[in-house]
């Protein structure tokens, strides 16, 4: 896995774990990670990652309108 460093303001109010989950969820939403990869990045079981997708308002099913035609 690649490592990244991000500097956030001190006022940023999210735990390290929540940031990892959010980042994984958004990468999944963008189609950059599979469900399994997202869960692995978030260090969660797949079922727990699916629940967190809902928490971050990310759809489990990511099909574009083009894909559905």
C-alpha positions as CSV (number, residue, x, y, z in Angstrom):
1,X,0.0,0.0,0.0
2,X,1.1,3.6,-0.6
3,X,1.5,6.0,2.2
4,X,0.3,9.6,2.1
5,X,0.8,12.5,4.5
6,X,-1.9,15.2,4.8
7,X,-1.7,18.2,7.0
8,X,-5.1,19.2,8.5
9,X,-5.9,22.3,10.6
10,X,-6.0,21.7,14.3
11,X,-9.7,22.6,14.3
12,X,-10.4,19.6,12.0
13,X,-12.7,17.4,14.1
14,X,-12.4,13.8,12.8
15,X,-10.4,11.0,14.3
16,X,-7.7,9.3,12.2
17,X,-9.9,6.2,11.9
18,X,-12.8,8.2,10.6
19,X,-10.6,10.0,8.1
20,X,-9.4,6.6,6.7
21,X,-13.0,5.3,6.5
22,X,-14.2,8.6,4.8
23,X,-11.3,8.5,2.4
24,X,-11.9,4.8,1.5
25,X,-15.6,5.5,1.1
26,X,-15.0,8.4,-1.3
27,X,-12.5,6.4,-3.3
28,X,-15.0,3.6,-3.6
29,X,-17.7,6.1,-4.6
30,X,-15.3,7.5,-7.4
31,X,-14.8,3.9,-8.6
32,X,-11.1,3.9,-7.7
33,X,-11.5,1.0,-5.2
34,X,-13.5,-2.1,-5.1
35,X,-15.7,-2.9,-2.1
36,X,-13.1,-5.3,-0.7
37,X,-10.3,-2.8,-1.3
38,X,-12.3,0.0,0.4
39,X,-12.9,-2.3,3.4
40,X,-9.2,-3.2,3.6
41,X,-8.1,0.5,3.4
42,X,-10.6,1.4,6.1
43,X,-9.5,-1.6,8.2
44,X,-13.0,-2.9,8.4
45,X,-14.9,-6.1,7.6
46,X,-16.8,-5.7,4.3
47,X,-20.2,-5.7,6.1
48,X,-19.0,-2.9,8.4
49,X,-17.6,-0.9,5.5
50,X,-21.0,-1.2,3.7
51,X,-22.6,0.3,6.9
52,X,-20.1,3.1,6.9
53,X,-20.9,3.9,3.2
54,X,-24.4,4.6,4.3
55,X,-23.1,6.8,7.2
56,X,-21.1,8.9,4.6
57,X,-24.0,9.0,2.2
58,X,-22.2,6.8,-0.4
59,X,-24.3,4.4,-2.5
60,X,-23.3,0.8,-2.4
61,X,-24.3,0.5,-6.1
62,X,-22.1,2.7,-8.3
63,X,-23.4,2.5,-11.8
64,X,-23.5,5.6,-14.1
65,X,-26.4,6.3,-16.3
66,X,-24.2,5.2,-19.3
67,X,-23.6,1.8,-17.6
68,X,-27.3,1.3,-17.1
69,X,-28.1,1.8,-20.8
